Amino acid sequence: MSSKINILNIFLDHFKTMRDDGRDKISKRDIFLFYALPIIISIGVVFLLNKNISSDTINLLITIFSIFVGLLLNLLVLIVGFRNTIMQNAIKHKVLDETFYNISYAILISVILIVLLFTAIVSSGIPMQIISTTSFFIIGNFILTLLMILKRVHMLLTKQDKKPQCSDSNAKYIEQSAISKNK
């Protein structure tokens, strides 16, 4: 991996993880779920329900997302270390790469949210409705991305390679049968 971090590449890599299985097209359902739905909900909450983020909530969100950035950076380091152990399994390697992209994306949007909320505290020039709508969107997108990361990490750690399970006596019988067939 390159030592240069390109923000646009992180967003593009996140889109790569939204492909339909077996096809090379980006899933419209995933785009709707990860982007359109959080936008619709955030606009509805702010403009229809007239709910804006308070200064206490801003402070709490900055703290929560700062903690998440640290945890996700640690998970990113673990994923990179785990990468070397599964090089022979192509499926797990692909899932691991997609997990890496998702974690990088989650870190990036967390940092963007922290900066947005910090500027909301410092400057009073930005309308609170814009900050609230953007914040709710990023929070919704982050939660969905976090759920995707959880699903992929669970799959990486629990899914066994599909090998026939058999006892020692069955294994010896299968081995002897194979030897006798070769004679």
Protein Blocks (a to p, Z undefined) as FASTA:
>chain_A
ZZbdcfklmmmmmmmmmccehiabdcfklmmmmmmmmmmmmmmmmmmnopacdfklmmmm
mmmmmmmmmmmmmmmmmmmmmmmmmmmpmklmmmmmmmmmmmmmmmmmmmmmmmmmmmmm
mpmkbcfklmmmmmmmmmmmmmmmmmmmmmmmmmmmmmccddddddfklmmmmmmmmmmm
mZZ
